[in-house]
Amino acid sequence: AARLLQQNPDADFRVVTLQEDPFRTAIAQNIVELAGLTGRVFPMVGSPCDALAAAQGPFEGHSVDLLLLHAGGGTALLRDFKRAEVAGLVRPNCTVVVDQVLFPGAPRLLWHLHASPRYCLEICSVPAPNGGEGWAAVAEVGDDDGSARAAAVQGGDPFPELSLLA
């Protein structure tokens, strides 16, 4: 986040990070201050369910352009994602990135993103922390009318196996 903001000093965007570990949050806050980005990067500590409501403050009613969800640590990704939707943080033209959707896995969230016409889901192969193969999900958010999916290449259901996992 710091590098992105330093490379785009005139860009009008803010970054909110949510971290459950207060030690990591303190490190992030120090990096933000050393980089001179106080007021543009907001490291927050707490569980996702508590922090999502607090994350709305810095955005003053605006949605986010990028929502990054981390699948590690036993998080309840679908529940947290739905809270972000209800909070108004996920709106058209937002990109949602979820890491580690193969292992430890996020089948319910993948099915939610795949089954809804609002999202255009792509699964990308990425290196896993253990050196093997992992997956990351990237979803473009469209209007409720299915504009994200309509913009994608048509050609049948690209993920028929997802319904078996949900």
N, C-alpha and C positions, 0 to 999 in steps of 0.2 A: 504494500500500500504506500509506504514511504517513497519507494522508487517511482511508482506511478505518479504520485503527486509532485515530486521534484521534477520529473520530466515534463509535466504539464502544469506549470505554475499558475497559468491564467485560467485553467479549467475550473468550472463552477460545480464541483462535486465534493461530497464528504464521504468518509469511510468510517463505518462502525464495525468494530470487531467484538465478538462475543466469546468469552473464554471462561470456562468453569474454574480453572486453576488461578488463584490470586497471584501466585508467584509469576506465572507467565504473563499475566495482565500487567504486573508491575514492570517487567522487562519491556513489554510492548510500550508502556507509557513512557519509559525512559528513552527508548528509541525515537518515539514521536517527538519528545521535547528536544532531544539532541539534533534531530533533523529539522527543527523549526516548524513543525507541522501542527502545533497545538491549535485547536479550533477547527481543524479540518479532518483529523483522525481522532476517533473516540473509542479507545479501548475500554470495554466494559466487562465486569466480572459478575458471574452468576449463572444459574442454570438457564438454558434456552427459554424455558417457559416463563421465567421471571424477566429475563432480559429483553425478550422481543417487544414487550409493551414499552419498556424504557427506551428501546432503540428508536421508537417513533419520534421522540423529542427532538433529536438533532435534525430530523428530516422535515419537520414542520408540515406534516400532511402529505409530503411527496413520497413516491415509491422509490425503491432502490433500482439501480441499473444492473447490478450484479449481486446475486445472493449465492454465497458459497457455504455449503453445508458439509460438515466433516462426519463421516459415518463411523468413526472409531469411538471407543469408550462407552459402548452400550447406550448410545443416544437413541431416542425414539424419533427417527427422522420424519415419518409421516405426520405424527402429532405436531412436531415443531414446525414443519412446513405449512400445515394447515393453520397454525397460529399466525404464521407470517402472512398468509393469505388474508385471514380475517383482520389482521392489523393494518392491511392496506399496503404492505411493503412490496407485494408482488403484483405488478400491474403490466399491461401490455408494453412490449419492447424491453422488458427485463429479461436477463439471462440468468438461469439457475444452473449452478454447477455443484454436483455432489460427488465426492471422492469415495473410494473404497466400497462401491456398490456390488462388487463381486464377493469380496471377503472383507469384513465380516458380513456384508450384504445388506441390501435394503429392498427386498422384493415388494413390499407394500407401497413404498414410495414410488418405485419404478412403475408399478401397475397404475397408480394414481396419475402419474405424469403421462403414461402411455394411453390410458383409457379416456382421458379428458381431451375433447377437441380443442381446448384452450392452449394446449402445450404441444410443441413439436420436439420430440425426444430423440436424441442421438446418444448411442453408447460408444465410448471411445476406449480403446485398449491403452493402458498406461502401465509403466513399471510399478510393481507392488513394493511396499516397504521391505518385504522379505526377499526381494530379488526376482520373484516370479512375475506372472501377469496379473494385472488388476484391471478394473473397469472404472471409468468415471462417466457420470451421466451429465449431459448438457441439454437443457431444455430452453427453447425460446418461447416466451410467453406472448400469446396473441389475445385477441378479444374473445369473449365468451361464444362468439358465433363460429369459432373454429378457424379463424384466419391464420393462425400459426401453422396448423396442420395443412390447410389448403395451399399454403405457400410452398410446402415441402413437395418433393417429387412423389407422385402417386405411383402405386405399384403393389398394392396389397399390404397385408399386415407384416411389417418387418420383424416383429417380435412375438410370434404366436406362443412361444414358450412362457412368456411372462404371466399369462393367465393361469398357468399351472402352478406357478410359484406363490401367487398371492393368496 
